[in-house]
Amino acid sequence: MVLDGIVSSPHRRSGSMRKQFPKDELGSWSTLVQRHRFLLTALGLLAFLCTIYLYFAVTLGATDTCSGLEGTERATCKLQHA
């Protein structure tokens, strides 16, 4: 048939669609870093920004020492700190 020459089944293909790498190239750390440089950079930037956020969240967060008290104890505590 004419279509047999144009359309081939996956079983007739000799090559694979995936890129073949040598065995020593797959296990190399430098290759892994080169392939994922963008993701590693984004992860490092995200970690840095989260660290800055947590620093300011802790240092500028609620510093109310009377937050757990109620009633007259809270009023007395606020008067002591005023």
C-alpha positions in Angstrom: 0.0 0.0 0.0 1.1 3.6 -0.5 0.3 4.6 3.1 2.8 1.9 4.5 5.7 4.0 3.2 4.4 7.2 4.7 3.0 6.1 8.0 5.1 3.7 10.0 4.0 2.0 13.1 6.0 2.5 16.4 7.2 -1.1 16.2 9.0 -0.5 12.9 11.0 2.5 14.1 14.6 1.7 14.8 15.5 4.8 16.7 14.1 6.1 20.0 12.5 9.5 20.4 14.4 10.1 23.7 17.9 11.5 23.6 20.5 8.9 24.5 23.3 9.9 26.9 26.4 8.0 27.8 26.4 6.3 31.2 29.1 8.5 32.7 27.3 11.7 31.7 24.0 10.9 33.5 25.7 10.5 37.0 27.8 13.6 36.8 27.0 16.4 39.3 28.3 19.1 36.9 25.9 17.9 34.2 23.0 17.9 36.6 23.8 21.5 37.6 24.2 22.6 34.0 20.8 21.1 33.0 19.0 22.6 36.0 20.8 25.9 36.4 17.6 28.0 36.1 15.7 25.9 38.6 18.6 26.0 41.1 18.9 29.8 40.7 15.2 30.2 41.3 15.3 28.0 44.3 18.2 29.9 45.8 16.5 33.2 45.2 13.3 31.9 46.8 15.2 30.7 49.8 17.0 34.1 50.2 13.7 36.0 49.9 12.0 33.7 52.4 14.8 34.2 54.9 14.5 38.0 54.6 10.7 37.7 55.0 11.0 35.5 58.1 13.6 37.9 59.6 11.3 40.9 59.3 8.3 38.9 60.4 10.0 37.9 63.6 11.7 41.2 64.4 8.8 43.5 63.4 6.0 41.1 64.5 3.7 41.4 67.5 5.8 42.5 70.4 2.9 42.9 72.8 3.9 41.3 76.0 0.4 41.6 77.4 -1.2 39.5 74.6 -1.9 36.5 76.8 -3.4 38.4 79.7 -7.1 39.3 80.3 -9.0 41.7 82.4 -7.3 43.5 85.2 -4.0 41.7 84.6 -3.9 43.1 81.1 -4.7 46.6 82.3 -2.0 46.4 84.9 0.5 45.1 82.3 -0.4 47.9 79.9 0.0 50.5 82.6 3.4 49.1 83.5 4.6 49.4 79.9 3.2 52.8 79.3 
